Amino acid sequence: MNNVVVYSSSTCPYCTLVKDFLDSKGVNYIEKNISVDIEARKELMKMGHMGVPVTIIKGTEIVGFNKDELESLIK
């Protein structure tokens, strides 16, 4: 699956859950770590989000770790 983006931070346990879940399903994704990437932080804020994780799949924004929603969108 292409065009999956995960906005994360270095100390976020829910970000790790999202990435581990996607890895377990064999989903390739682009990680944008807002702890080290100022542009990623600006992108996230421009979308109206102040926290992570935010995962974008097929244009849908998923805030937090929502396994059921992630599962439905990666099919």
Phi and psi restraints in degrees (range 20) as a CNS / XPLOR table:
assign (resid 1 and name C) (resid 2 and name N)
       (resid 2 and name CA) (resid 2 and name C) 1.0 -100.8 20.0 2
assign (resid 2 and name N) (resid 2 and name CA)
       (resid 2 and name C) (resid 3 and name N) 1.0 165.0 20.0 2
assign (resid 2 and name C) (resid 3 and name N)
       (resid 3 and name CA) (resid 3 and name C) 1.0 64.8 20.0 2
assign (resid 3 and name N) (resid 3 and name CA)
       (resid 3 and name C) (resid 4 and name N) 1.0 38.8 20.0 2
assign (resid 3 and name C) (resid 4 and name N)
       (resid 4 and name CA) (resid 4 and name C) 1.0 -103.4 20.0 2
assign (resid 4 and name N) (resid 4 and name CA)
       (resid 4 and name C) (resid 5 and name N) 1.0 126.4 20.0 2
assign (resid 4 and name C) (resid 5 and name N)
       (resid 5 and name CA) (resid 5 and name C) 1.0 -123.6 20.0 2
assign (resid 5 and name N) (resid 5 and name CA)
       (resid 5 and name C) (resid 6 and name N) 1.0 133.8 20.0 2
assign (resid 5 and name C) (resid 6 and name N)
       (resid 6 and name CA) (resid 6 and name C) 1.0 -119.0 20.0 2
assign (resid 6 and name N) (resid 6 and name CA)
       (resid 6 and name C) (resid 7 and name N) 1.0 115.6 20.0 2
assign (resid 6 and name C) (resid 7 and name N)
       (resid 7 and name CA) (resid 7 and name C) 1.0 -86.8 20.0 2
assign (resid 7 and name N) (resid 7 and name CA)
       (resid 7 and name C) (resid 8 and name N) 1.0 127.0 20.0 2
assign (resid 7 and name C) (resid 8 and name N)
       (resid 8 and name CA) (resid 8 and name C) 1.0 -141.5 20.0 2
assign (resid 8 and name N) (resid 8 and name CA)
       (resid 8 and name C) (resid 9 and name N) 1.0 177.6 20.0 2
assign (resid 8 and name C) (resid 9 and name N)
       (resid 9 and name CA) (resid 9 and name C) 1.0 -136.6 20.0 2
assign (resid 9 and name N) (resid 9 and name CA)
       (resid 9 and name C) (resid 10 and name N) 1.0 164.7 20.0 2
assign (resid 9 and name C) (resid 10 and name N)
       (resid 10 and name CA) (resid 10 and name C) 1.0 -67.7 20.0 2
assign (resid 10 and name N) (resid 10 and name CA)
       (resid 10 and name C) (resid 11 and name N) 1.0 -25.4 20.0 2
assign (resid 10 and name C) (resid 11 and name N)
       (resid 11 and name CA) (resid 11 and name C) 1.0 -111.2 20.0 2
assign (resid 11 and name N) (resid 11 and name CA)
       (resid 11 and name C) (resid 12 and name N) 1.0 13.7 20.0 2
assign (resid 11 and name C) (resid 12 and name N)
       (resid 12 and name CA) (resid 12 and name C) 1.0 -92.5 20.0 2
assign (resid 12 and name N) (resid 12 and name CA)
       (resid 12 and name C) (resid 13 and name N) 1.0 112.7 20.0 2
assign (resid 12 and name C) (resid 13 and name N)
       (resid 13 and name CA) (resid 13 and name C) 1.0 -67.4 20.0 2
assign (resid 13 and name N) (resid 13 and name CA)
       (resid 13 and name C) (resid 14 and name N) 1.0 -32.2 20.0 2
assign (resid 13 and name C) (resid 14 and name N)
       (resid 14 and name CA) (resid 14 and name C) 1.0 -71.0 20.0 2
assign (resid 14 and name N) (resid 14 and name CA)
       (resid 14 and name C) (resid 15 and name N) 1.0 -30.0 20.0 2
assign (resid 14 and name C) (resid 15 and name N)
       (resid 15 and name CA) (resid 15 and name C) 1.0 -62.9 20.0 2
assign (resid 15 and name N) (resid 15 and name CA)
       (resid 15 and name C) (resid 16 and name N) 1.0 -42.0 20.0 2
assign (resid 15 and name C) (resid 16 and name N)
       (resid 16 and name CA) (resid 16 and name C) 1.0 -62.4 20.0 2
assign (resid 16 and name N) (resid 16 and name CA)
       (resid 16 and name C) (resid 17 and name N) 1.0 -39.9 20.0 2
assign (resid 16 and name C) (resid 17 and name N)
       (resid 17 and name CA) (resid 17 and name C) 1.0 -61.9 20.0 2
assign (resid 17 and name N) (resid 17 and name CA)
       (resid 17 and name C) (resid 18 and name N) 1.0 -43.5 20.0 2
assign (resid 17 and name C) (resid 18 and name N)
       (resid 18 and name CA) (resid 18 and name C) 1.0 -62.0 20.0 2
assign (resid 18 and name N) (resid 18 and name CA)
       (resid 18 and name C) (resid 19 and name N) 1.0 -49.1 20.0 2
assign (resid 18 and name C) (resid 19 and name N)
       (resid 19 and name CA) (resid 19 and name C) 1.0 -64.8 20.0 2
assign (resid 19 and name N) (resid 19 and name CA)
       (resid 19 and name C) (resid 20 and name N) 1.0 -41.6 20.0 2
assign (resid 19 and name C) (resid 20 and name N)
       (resid 20 and name CA) (resid 20 and name C) 1.0 -62.5 20.0 2
assign (resid 20 and name N) (resid 20 and name CA)
       (resid 20 and name C) (resid 21 and name N) 1.0 -40.4 20.0 2
assign (resid 20 and name C) (resid 21 and name N)
       (resid 21 and name CA) (resid 21 and name C) 1.0 -63.2 20.0 2
assign (resid 21 and name N) (resid 21 and name CA)
       (resid 21 and name C) (resid 22 and name N) 1.0 -48.8 20.0 2
assign (resid 21 and name C) (resid 22 and name N)
       (resid 22 and name CA) (resid 22 and name C) 1.0 -62.1 20.0 2
assign (resid 22 and name N) (resid 22 and name CA)
       (resid 22 and name C) (resid 23 and name N) 1.0 -41.1 20.0 2
assign (resid 22 and name C) (resid 23 and name N)
       (resid 23 and name CA) (resid 23 and name C) 1.0 -60.2 20.0 2
assign (resid 23 and name N) (resid 23 and name CA)
       (resid 23 and name C) (resid 24 and name N) 1.0 -42.5 20.0 2
assign (resid 23 and name C) (resid 24 and name N)
       (resid 24 and name CA) (resid 24 and name C) 1.0 -65.3 20.0 2
assign (resid 24 and name N) (resid 24 and name CA)
       (resid 24 and name C) (resid 25 and name N) 1.0 -24.5 20.0 2
assign (resid 24 and name C) (resid 25 and name N)
       (resid 25 and name CA) (resid 25 and name C) 1.0 -94.6 20.0 2
assign (resid 25 and name N) (resid 25 and name CA)
       (resid 25 and name C) (resid 26 and name N) 1.0 0.1 20.0 2
assign (resid 25 and name C) (resid 26 and name N)
       (resid 26 and name CA) (resid 26 and name C) 1.0 72.6 20.0 2
assign (resid 26 and name N) (resid 26 and name CA)
       (resid 26 and name C) (resid 27 and name N) 1.0 25.6 20.0 2
assign (resid 26 and name C) (resid 27 and name N)
       (resid 27 and name CA) (resid 27 and name C) 1.0 -90.7 20.0 2
assign (resid 27 and name N) (resid 27 and name CA)
       (resid 27 and name C) (resid 28 and name N) 1.0 124.4 20.0 2
assign (resid 27 and name C) (resid 28 and name N)
       (resid 28 and name CA) (resid 28 and name C) 1.0 -80.0 20.0 2
assign (resid 28 and name N) (resid 28 and name CA)
       (resid 28 and name C) (resid 29 and name N) 1.0 140.8 20.0 2
assign (resid 28 and name C) (resid 29 and name N)
       (resid 29 and name CA) (resid 29 and name C) 1.0 -148.1 20.0 2
assign (resid 29 and name N) (resid 29 and name CA)
       (resid 29 and name C) (resid 30 and name N) 1.0 161.2 20.0 2
assign (resid 29 and name C) (resid 30 and name N)
       (resid 30 and name CA) (resid 30 and name C) 1.0 -102.5 20.0 2
assign (resid 30 and name N) (resid 30 and name CA)
       (resid 30 and name C) (resid 31 and name N) 1.0 125.1 20.0 2
assign (resid 30 and name C) (resid 31 and name N)
       (resid 31 and name CA) (resid 31 and name C) 1.0 -97.1 20.0 2
assign (resid 31 and name N) (resid 31 and name CA)
       (resid 31 and name C) (resid 32 and name N) 1.0 131.5 20.0 2
assign (resid 31 and name C) (resid 32 and name N)
       (resid 32 and name CA) (resid 32 and name C) 1.0 -118.8 20.0 2
assign (resid 32 and name N) (resid 32 and name CA)
       (resid 32 and name C) (resid 33 and name N) 1.0 102.2 20.0 2
assign (resid 32 and name C) (resid 33 and name N)
       (resid 33 and name CA) (resid 33 and name C) 1.0 -87.3 20.0 2
assign (resid 33 and name N) (resid 33 and name CA)
       (resid 33 and name C) (resid 34 and name N) 1.0 109.8 20.0 2
assign (resid 33 and name C) (resid 34 and name N)
       (resid 34 and name CA) (resid 34 and name C) 1.0 -72.1 20.0 2
assign (resid 34 and name N) (resid 34 and name CA)
       (resid 34 and name C) (resid 35 and name N) 1.0 -11.8 20.0 2
assign (resid 34 and name C) (resid 35 and name N)
       (resid 35 and name CA) (resid 35 and name C) 1.0 -70.9 20.0 2
assign (resid 35 and name N) (resid 35 and name CA)
       (resid 35 and name C) (resid 36 and name N) 1.0 -29.2 20.0 2
assign (resid 35 and name C) (resid 36 and name N)
       (resid 36 and name CA) (resid 36 and name C) 1.0 -121.6 20.0 2
assign (resid 36 and name N) (resid 36 and name CA)
       (resid 36 and name C) (resid 37 and name N) 1.0 -10.3 20.0 2
assign (resid 36 and name C) (resid 37 and name N)
       (resid 37 and name CA) (resid 37 and name C) 1.0 -118.3 20.0 2
assign (resid 37 and name N) (resid 37 and name CA)
       (resid 37 and name C) (resid 38 and name N) 1.0 100.6 20.0 2
assign (resid 37 and name C) (resid 38 and name N)
       (resid 38 and name CA) (resid 38 and name C) 1.0 -61.3 20.0 2
assign (resid 38 and name N) (resid 38 and name CA)
       (resid 38 and name C) (resid 39 and name N) 1.0 -39.4 20.0 2
assign (resid 38 and name C) (resid 39 and name N)
       (resid 39 and name CA) (resid 39 and name C) 1.0 -64.0 20.0 2
assign (resid 39 and name N) (resid 39 and name CA)
       (resid 39 and name C) (resid 40 and name N) 1.0 -39.1 20.0 2
assign (resid 39 and name C) (resid 40 and name N)
       (resid 40 and name CA) (resid 40 and name C) 1.0 -62.8 20.0 2
assign (resid 40 and name N) (resid 40 and name CA)
       (resid 40 and name C) (resid 41 and name N) 1.0 -41.0 20.0 2
assign (resid 40 and name C) (resid 41 and name N)
       (resid 41 and name CA) (resid 41 and name C) 1.0 -61.9 20.0 2
assign (resid 41 and name N) (resid 41 and name CA)
       (resid 41 and name C) (resid 42 and name N) 1.0 -42.5 20.0 2
assign (resid 41 and name C) (resid 42 and name N)
       (resid 42 and name CA) (resid 42 and name C) 1.0 -64.4 20.0 2
assign (resid 42 and name N) (resid 42 and name CA)
       (resid 42 and name C) (resid 43 and name N) 1.0 -41.7 20.0 2
assign (resid 42 and name C) (resid 43 and name N)
       (resid 43 and name CA) (resid 43 and name C) 1.0 -58.8 20.0 2
assign (resid 43 and name N) (resid 43 and name CA)
       (resid 43 and name C) (resid 44 and name N) 1.0 -46.5 20.0 2
assign (resid 43 and name C) (resid 44 and name N)
       (resid 44 and name CA) (resid 44 and name C) 1.0 -61.8 20.0 2
assign (resid 44 and name N) (resid 44 and name CA)
       (resid 44 and name C) (resid 45 and name N) 1.0 -45.4 20.0 2
assign (resid 44 and name C) (resid 45 and name N)
       (resid 45 and name CA) (resid 45 and name C) 1.0 -66.0 20.0 2
assign (resid 45 and name N) (resid 45 and name CA)
       (resid 45 and name C) (resid 46 and name N) 1.0 -35.9 20.0 2
assign (resid 45 and name C) (resid 46 and name N)
       (resid 46 and name CA) (resid 46 and name C) 1.0 -63.9 20.0 2
assign (resid 46 and name N) (resid 46 and name CA)
       (resid 46 and name C) (resid 47 and name N) 1.0 -29.9 20.0 2
assign (resid 46 and name C) (resid 47 and name N)
       (resid 47 and name CA) (resid 47 and name C) 1.0 -78.4 20.0 2
assign (resid 47 and name N) (resid 47 and name CA)
       (resid 47 and name C) (resid 48 and name N) 1.0 -7.7 20.0 2
assign (resid 47 and name C) (resid 48 and name N)
       (resid 48 and name CA) (resid 48 and name C) 1.0 95.3 20.0 2
assign (resid 48 and name N) (resid 48 and name CA)
       (resid 48 and name C) (resid 49 and name N) 1.0 13.5 20.0 2
assign (resid 48 and name C) (resid 49 and name N)
       (resid 49 and name CA) (resid 49 and name C) 1.0 -106.5 20.0 2
assign (resid 49 and name N) (resid 49 and name CA)
       (resid 49 and name C) (resid 50 and name N) 1.0 142.4 20.0 2
assign (resid 49 and name C) (resid 50 and name N)
       (resid 50 and name CA) (resid 50 and name C) 1.0 -115.8 20.0 2
assign (resid 50 and name N) (resid 50 and name CA)
       (resid 50 and name C) (resid 51 and name N) 1.0 -7.6 20.0 2
assign (resid 50 and name C) (resid 51 and name N)
       (resid 51 and name CA) (resid 51 and name C) 1.0 -133.0 20.0 2
assign (resid 51 and name N) (resid 51 and name CA)
       (resid 51 and name C) (resid 52 and name N) 1.0 168.9 20.0 2
assign (resid 51 and name C) (resid 52 and name N)
       (resid 52 and name CA) (resid 52 and name C) 1.0 -126.6 20.0 2
assign (resid 52 and name N) (resid 52 and name CA)
       (resid 52 and name C) (resid 53 and name N) 1.0 161.0 20.0 2
assign (resid 52 and name C) (resid 53 and name N)
       (resid 53 and name CA) (resid 53 and name C) 1.0 -82.5 20.0 2
assign (resid 53 and name N) (resid 53 and name CA)
       (resid 53 and name C) (resid 54 and name N) 1.0 150.1 20.0 2
assign (resid 53 and name C) (resid 54 and name N)
       (resid 54 and name CA) (resid 54 and name C) 1.0 -127.1 20.0 2
assign (resid 54 and name N) (resid 54 and name CA)
       (resid 54 and name C) (resid 55 and name N) 1.0 121.7 20.0 2
assign (resid 54 and name C) (resid 55 and name N)
       (resid 55 and name CA) (resid 55 and name C) 1.0 -113.2 20.0 2
assign (resid 55 and name N) (resid 55 and name CA)
       (resid 55 and name C) (resid 56 and name N) 1.0 133.0 20.0 2
assign (resid 55 and name C) (resid 56 and name N)
       (resid 56 and name CA) (resid 56 and name C) 1.0 -114.7 20.0 2
assign (resid 56 and name N) (resid 56 and name CA)
       (resid 56 and name C) (resid 57 and name N) 1.0 118.7 20.0 2
assign (resid 56 and name C) (resid 57 and name N)
       (resid 57 and name CA) (resid 57 and name C) 1.0 -131.1 20.0 2
assign (resid 57 and name N) (resid 57 and name CA)
       (resid 57 and name C) (resid 58 and name N) 1.0 124.0 20.0 2
assign (resid 57 and name C) (resid 58 and name N)
       (resid 58 and name CA) (resid 58 and name C) 1.0 52.3 20.0 2
assign (resid 58 and name N) (resid 58 and name CA)
       (resid 58 and name C) (resid 59 and name N) 1.0 38.0 20.0 2
assign (resid 58 and name C) (resid 59 and name N)
       (resid 59 and name CA) (resid 59 and name C) 1.0 80.6 20.0 2
assign (resid 59 and name N) (resid 59 and name CA)
       (resid 59 and name C) (resid 60 and name N) 1.0 -2.4 20.0 2
assign (resid 59 and name C) (resid 60 and name N)
       (resid 60 and name CA) (resid 60 and name C) 1.0 -96.1 20.0 2
assign (resid 60 and name N) (resid 60 and name CA)
       (resid 60 and name C) (resid 61 and name N) 1.0 130.2 20.0 2
assign (resid 60 and name C) (resid 61 and name N)
       (resid 61 and name CA) (resid 61 and name C) 1.0 -94.2 20.0 2
assign (resid 61 and name N) (resid 61 and name CA)
       (resid 61 and name C) (resid 62 and name N) 1.0 125.2 20.0 2
assign (resid 61 and name C) (resid 62 and name N)
       (resid 62 and name CA) (resid 62 and name C) 1.0 -113.0 20.0 2
assign (resid 62 and name N) (resid 62 and name CA)
       (resid 62 and name C) (resid 63 and name N) 1.0 119.8 20.0 2
assign (resid 62 and name C) (resid 63 and name N)
       (resid 63 and name CA) (resid 63 and name C) 1.0 -97.6 20.0 2
assign (resid 63 and name N) (resid 63 and name CA)
       (resid 63 and name C) (resid 64 and name N) 1.0 128.9 20.0 2
assign (resid 63 and name C) (resid 64 and name N)
       (resid 64 and name CA) (resid 64 and name C) 1.0 83.6 20.0 2
assign (resid 64 and name N) (resid 64 and name CA)
       (resid 64 and name C) (resid 65 and name N) 1.0 -169.3 20.0 2
assign (resid 64 and name C) (resid 65 and name N)
       (resid 65 and name CA) (resid 65 and name C) 1.0 -102.4 20.0 2
assign (resid 65 and name N) (resid 65 and name CA)
       (resid 65 and name C) (resid 66 and name N) 1.0 101.8 20.0 2
assign (resid 65 and name C) (resid 66 and name N)
       (resid 66 and name CA) (resid 66 and name C) 1.0 -118.6 20.0 2
assign (resid 66 and name N) (resid 66 and name CA)
       (resid 66 and name C) (resid 67 and name N) 1.0 91.7 20.0 2
assign (resid 66 and name C) (resid 67 and name N)
       (resid 67 and name CA) (resid 67 and name C) 1.0 -56.8 20.0 2
assign (resid 67 and name N) (resid 67 and name CA)
       (resid 67 and name C) (resid 68 and name N) 1.0 -43.5 20.0 2
assign (resid 67 and name C) (resid 68 and name N)
       (resid 68 and name CA) (resid 68 and name C) 1.0 -63.6 20.0 2
assign (resid 68 and name N) (resid 68 and name CA)
       (resid 68 and name C) (resid 69 and name N) 1.0 -43.2 20.0 2
assign (resid 68 and name C) (resid 69 and name N)
       (resid 69 and name CA) (resid 69 and name C) 1.0 -69.4 20.0 2
assign (resid 69 and name N) (resid 69 and name CA)
       (resid 69 and name C) (resid 70 and name N) 1.0 -41.7 20.0 2
assign (resid 69 and name C) (resid 70 and name N)
       (resid 70 and name CA) (resid 70 and name C) 1.0 -58.5 20.0 2
assign (resid 70 and name N) (resid 70 and name CA)
       (resid 70 and name C) (resid 71 and name N) 1.0 -46.9 20.0 2
assign (resid 70 and name C) (resid 71 and name N)
       (resid 71 and name CA) (resid 71 and name C) 1.0 -59.0 20.0 2
assign (resid 71 and name N) (resid 71 and name CA)
       (resid 71 and name C) (resid 72 and name N) 1.0 -43.8 20.0 2
assign (resid 71 and name C) (resid 72 and name N)
       (resid 72 and name CA) (resid 72 and name C) 1.0 -68.3 20.0 2
assign (resid 72 and name N) (resid 72 and name CA)
       (resid 72 and name C) (resid 73 and name N) 1.0 -30.7 20.0 2
assign (resid 72 and name C) (resid 73 and name N)
       (resid 73 and name CA) (resid 73 and name C) 1.0 -85.5 20.0 2
assign (resid 73 and name N) (resid 73 and name CA)
       (resid 73 and name C) (resid 74 and name N) 1.0 -20.0 20.0 2
assign (resid 73 and name C) (resid 74 and name N)
       (resid 74 and name CA) (resid 74 and name C) 1.0 -90.4 20.0 2
assign (resid 74 and name N) (resid 74 and name CA)
       (resid 74 and name C) (resid 75 and name N) 1.0 -3.7 20.0 2
